[in-house]
Amino acid sequence: MGSWRTAMSASKEAIQAAASKFIDFVNKSPSPYHVVHECSKALTSAGFEELRESQKWVIQPKKKYFFTRNKSTIIAFAVGGKYQAGNGFTMVGAHTDSPCLKVKPDSKRIKNDYLSIGVECYGGGIWHTWMDRDLKVAGRVIVKNKDKLEHKLVHINRPILFIPNVAIHLHRTHNENFAPNKETHLVPVLATACQEQLTKPASSNEDKASDKKTEPYQVTKHHSLLLQQLCEELNTTAEDVLDFELFLADAQNAVIGGALNEFLLSPRLDNLVNVYCALEGLIEACKNDSFDEDPNIRMVNFYDNEEVGSQTAQGAESSLTEFIMRRLCVSENRTSFEESIPKSMLLSADQAHAIHPNYPEKHEERHKPSLHKGPVIKINSNQRYATTAVTSSILRVIAEKGNVPLQEFVVRNDSPCGTTIGPIIASKLGLKTVDIGMPQLGMHSIREMACTSSIHQATELYKAYFEHYPAVNASLDIE
């Protein structure tokens, strides 16, 4: 297998170009809904046809398709030129969500002359990193338009919220034992009450009483200032806003940094790195002759709600994956779906922990993934990761064909182990699965750190996987 030095022989220009495109993707994707929107645009530009789950599908070889669920999960697939029902699926799974703060259904807070926003903690974030950061808001709004309900994306791309830390003078043990209370300390400030009053037009008490009777439903639950921001972005009125799901996000853009311009300094690297790279790998793999000769369906599954357990209608633990596979296996042969399973494989693509320069003791002595040295195969004997000797061997052969180096990660025995969508889907469907991810630091912080070469390496690996998996799988002799 080629060494990481050989793999790094890709031109600096190619590495930086791939990283720059990824940075642009992240900056346009502050919520899962925006992630799916950006993926949809890229797929449409690449010749993929959008389908609806509720309609009849007519699927043809050499054609490419995608559909969305809840506008936060997206599945795209390309039907190989030699595909027929009962053949396999070459799949990469990732997730569109990241730990964040979400606006509560009733968010209006007024306390000590501040207008604040009530928020919920979504997922397992490092919450103190959200303090002293410029915060923006993005997500989706359900708007009433005559007799229709419309889903609209919103992205207030400027800092309108801030969670100030407490001064060390008022909390002397700040540096020793500070742990913010998630309910009382993580409350973003929107404005001051006095400034809001100054900006309101003067009106009589009768006008105020009249306004109170007719004020829109959402104004009773949220600050009118927040609704005003949303309505200005969407060119609508508060009366037509039925509901929304709003995510707080870092207002600072993702950037390429470091003295040698080698680092990705960005929010949501977990897991937009793998969403972006798998999407690019699929699109690129469909541009060559291997697609015309492929007996499999090439598929990317980007699910929402992984950070909170995947147990939703649009999550990886739903029946969505099985339903779609069965739908694509329909034929006169009643067992075509069951026949497809042993011919299929899933790459569960989620970020991995790089060795930390300041906390090296957190890693198992012989498993210390490094930046730049390639994708990381994640292994756990308790099956928190779904990798087996068989699936890792398949991936190693494919990585060699794509000239991509690989690393390994095993958690210490005295440390808890996270998990992924890999074991969930593997256990539900009986799919061969390998857990893999690109190395990064600061996972689940509001800003994370990875390396520019990861984008090029991951894209090349996923591209090689789509191209070579059927042939490598056919060489297996273990049944």
N, C-alpha and C positions, 0 to 999 in steps of 0.2 A: 504494500500500500504506500502511496506517495506520502512523503513527510510533510509536515506543516510548512517547512521552508519551500518545498516544491510548490505546494498549493498557493503560497503567498507570492509566487512568481507572477500571478496576475498583475497587470499593470496597475500602478498607483491610480492612474486616471480611471480605470474601470472600477476599482474599489471605491474611490471617492464619488464617482458618478452614481453608483448604486446606493451609497450611503446618503447622498444628497436627495435622491428621489424618495428614499424612505423617510427622511426628515420632513419633507414636504407632505407626505402621507400622514404622518403623526400630527402635524400642525393643523391639518384639515379634519382630524378625527378625534374631537374631544369627548365623544360619547359613543356607545355601541351603535346608535342609530346613524351617526356620521360615518363610522367605520363601514357599515353595510352600504351606505350611500356611495362612498368612495370606491368600494369594491365593485358595486354595480356599474358605476361609470367606466371603470377599467375593463370590466368584462364586456360591456356593450361595445366599447371601442375595439376590442379584440375579436368581435364577431360572434359573441355568445348571445343566444336568444333568451329573453326573459319569459318564464312560464309562471302560471299561477297554480297553486296546489288544488284549488277548487275546480279546475277545468280538466278536460280530457287532454292527455298528452299523446302526441305522435312522434316517437323518437326514432331517429335514423342514424346509421353509422356515418362517421366522419362529420357529424354535427356537434355543436356545443351549446349548452344550455345552463341557465341558473334560475333560482327562485329564492324568495325570502320568506321568513316567518316572523311576524311581530316587528318587522323592519329592523330587528336586532340580531337575527341569525340568518346566515346566507349559505346556500349550498350550490356549488357550481360543478358541472360534470361535462366531460368530453367523451363521446362515444367512439371508441376505436373502430377503424375501418373493417376489422375482422370480428367485431363483437357479435355474439348471438346469446340469447337468454341461456343462463347457466354458466357463462364465463365469469371471470372474477372482477373485483373492484380494486383499483389501486388508489388508496385513500390517504389523505393527510387531514387530521383534525386539529383545530386550534380554537381559541376563544376570543370573543370581541370585547369582553368586559375587563375592567381593572378595578382594584380597590379605590373607593372614592367617598366623598360626602354627597348625599342626595337630599334635596329639599323635601321636607316633610309635607304631608297632605294639608296640614294646617300649620303654616310656618310663621305666622305673624307674632313677633316678640317685641315688646316695648318695656325696657327696664333701665332705670338710672339714666334717662335722657338719651338712650340709644335705640335706634330701630335695628333689630337683629333678625336673623333668619334661622328658624329651627331646622336642623339637619339630622339625618340618620347616617350612621356609619355602615357603608356597604362593603362587605368583605373584610379581610384581615389586613388593614392598612397599618403603616407605622404612623400613627395619628399625630404625634408631636411635630412631624415634618410639615404638616399642613398649617402650622402656626407661623406667623410672620412671613407669609407668602401672599403675593398679589393673586387674587382668585377671580376667575370669570365663571360664567354659567352657560351650559349648553344642554341640549336634549331634544325632546319633541313636545309639541303642543297639539292637542286635539281641538280643532276649531269647527264651529258650526257655520256652514255655508249654505243658507237656504234650507233645503231638506237633506243635505249631505253632512257627514262627519268626515273631516279631512285631517290627515296626519301631516304636520308641518315641522320641518327641522328648524331649530333656533340655535344661534351661536352668538352670544353677546361677547364679542372678541375684544374686550377691554376689562381691566380690573374694576369690579364694582363691589367686591367683598374682601374682608380682611379679618383674620383671627389673631388679635394681638396677644403676645405672650405676657406673663406677669413679670414685672420688674424684679430683678434679683434683690433689690432693697426691701421688697415686700415679701420675699420668699427666699430666705437666706440659704436654704438647703437645695436650691434649684438644681445645682450641678451634681448633687449627690443622689437625690431620690425623687425627682419630679416625674410624675406620671399623670397626664391630664385626665380629668374625669370626662368621659365621652359625652355625657348628657349636659353638663354645666360649663365646661371649659372650651368645648369645640362649637361655639356659637358665633358665626360670622357676623360682623357689623356691616350694615348696609348704609346707614346714614345716622345723623343726629336728629333728634326730634325737633330741636329748635330751628335747625336749618331747613327741615322739611316745612315747618310752619311759615318760614319766611318766603318760601317759594310758592305757597298756595295763594290763589287769588282771594282777595277779601270778599266775604259774603255775609249775608244776614243770618241770624239764628234760624229764621223760618226756612231759608234756603238750605241750611245745613240739615234741618229736620226732614225737609222734603227729599234731599239727596240720600239721606240714610235709608229712607223707605224703599228707594228704587235702586240702591247700589247693587252692582252685579254680585252674583253668588261668590265668585272667587275673591272679591274684594273683602268679604267677611273673613276669609281664611289667610289671605296673603297681603302684604303691604302693597298699597296702590303704586308705590315707586317701582317695585319689582314687576308688577303687571304692566306698568307703563313702558318699562324697558322691553318686555316681551312684545307688546303690541306694536311698538315702533319698529322693531325688527321684522315683524310679520305683516305689518300694514293691516292690522285688524283692530277690533275693539274688545274691551274687557267683557262686554256682554256676550260676545261670541266665543270666548275661551271657556271650554267645558272642563278640561283637565290638562295636566302636563306631568312629565317626568323630567326633572331637571337635575343635572349633575354639576357639581363644582369641579373646576379644573384649574391647573396652574396657568396663570395668564402669561407666563414667560414661555416663549417658543422653545421647542427642541432645537438643539444646535450641535454642530460638530466642534469639538474642543480638544484641549490638551496641547502641549508645546509642539507636538508633531502632527496635530490635527488627526488623531487616531481614535478619539473617544466619541461615542454617542452620549450626549448629556440631555436627558429627555424624560418626560412623563410617559407612562404606559408602555415601556419597552416590553413588559410582561402584560399582554402577550402580542402586541402589534408587530413585533419582529417576525414572528412565525406566520401571522395572518398575511402580512405583506409579502414575505419571501415565498410562501406556499402559493399564493396567488400568482406571483411573477413566474415561479417555476412551472405552474400549470400552463400559463399563457405561452411561455417560451417553448415548452415541450410539444405544444400542438402546432408549432410552425415547421416541423421537419417531417421527413418521410416515416419516422417511427410511428407517428400517429395513424397513418393510413394502414399500417401493418399490425396495429395493436389489437389483440383479442379482448382486451379489458376495457372497462369504463374508468377513466381517470377522474378523480373526484376530490374536491376540497370541501370540508365541512367546518364552518366557523360558527360556533355556538355562543349564545349569551349565557350569563349566570353561572359560569364555572366557578367564579370566586365565592359564590354562596352555596355551592353544592350540586348545581346542575339539575336540581329536581323541579323543573318548570316545563311548560309546554314547548319552550324554545331551547331548553337545555339539553345537554348530552345524555342525560338519564331518561329523557322522554323516549317515546317510540318512534320519533321522527326518522332516525337513521334506518331502522328496520322497514318502516313504511315505504321510504323512498327506494331502498334496495329491492324490496318486493315489487314495487311498481315498475321498476326497470327490468325485472326478471320475468314479467308476465309472458307466458307462452302456452302452448298446448301441453307442454311437459309440466306436470303439477309439482315436480320437485326441483325445478330450475333454481329457485332461490337457495334451497339447501345445498345444491351442487356448487353454487357460486361461493359459498363461505370458505371452504378449504383452498380455493384459488385466490382468495382475497387477502389483503393486509392493510393495516392501519398504522400510519406514523402518528402517534400522539405527540404533537409538537407544542411544547411549553418551555418557557425559559429555565435555565439551569444556573446553579450558584458557582460563580468563579471563585477561585481562591482569593481571600481578602488579605491585603498586605498588613492590616492592623489586627486581624483576628484569625491567623492561620490555624490556631488550635481548634477552631470550629469544624475543620475538615478532617476526614479520615486520612491517615498518614499517607496512604498509597493512591489516594483518589483526590487530586487537587487540580481541577480543570483551570486552564489559564485563558486569558484573552488572546485572540488571534490564532489559537492553535486548533480551531475547528469545532464543529458541533459535538455535543456531549450526549452519549448514551447513558440513560439513567436506569440504574438497577437496584432492586430491593427484594430481598429474599421473602419478605412478608407480602409481596405483591402490591405494595403501595404504588409501584411502577409495574407495568405489565410486560416488560422486556423478558424474554427467555433466550437461552443459548441459540435456539433456532432463528428467532427473529433478529437478534443482533448479528448473527452470521450472514443472513440475507443482506442486511444493511451494510455490513463491512464490504461485501463483494460489490454492491452497488456504489458505495463511496469510492472504492478503488477505481471503478470504471469512470467515475466523475472527477477523479483526482482531488478528492476532498478528504482532509485528515479528520480523524475521529478521536474523541477523548471519552473517558468513563467517569461516572460519579456514583459513589455509594456513600450513604449517610453513616455517621458514626453510630455505634451501638447504643451510646448513651445520649443520643440526640433524637428528637422526634423527626418524623419524615413526612413531608407534604405529599399530596397525591395529585392526580391529574384526571382528565377524561379517559385516559387509556384503560385503566382497570374497569371503569364503568361500562364502556362500549365493548371491551373484550369479553366481559362476563355476560352481558346481555345477548351478544350475537355469536360468541365463540370464535371471534376473529383473531388471527395472528396479529400481534401488536408489539410495537417497540416504542418506548418512551424516549424522546429526544428533545434537546433544546440548545439554544445558544448561550454561552456563558455571560453572566452579567453580575454587577454588584448593586447593592441597595435595593433588592427586590421588595416591592410593596411600599417603597417610599414615594413621596409625591414626585420626586425626580430620581431617576435611576441612571446607571452608567454601564455602557457596553462598549464594544469596539467596532470601528467602521468595517473591518474585514468580515465580520459576522454576516452582514447583509449579502455580500457576494457569495460567501461560502454556503450559506443556507439555501440561497436561490439555486446554486449549482447542484447541491445535494438533492433538493426536491425535484429539480428538472431531471436529473439522472434517475431518480427513483421512478418517476412516471414513465421514463423511456425503457428502463431495463428490468423492472420488477417481474413482468410475466415470464421472461426467459429465465431469470435467476430462480424464480419459484418452481418452474418446470424441472429444474435440475435437482430439486429436493428429492431425497429417497428415504423418507422417514415414516410413511404411512404403513 
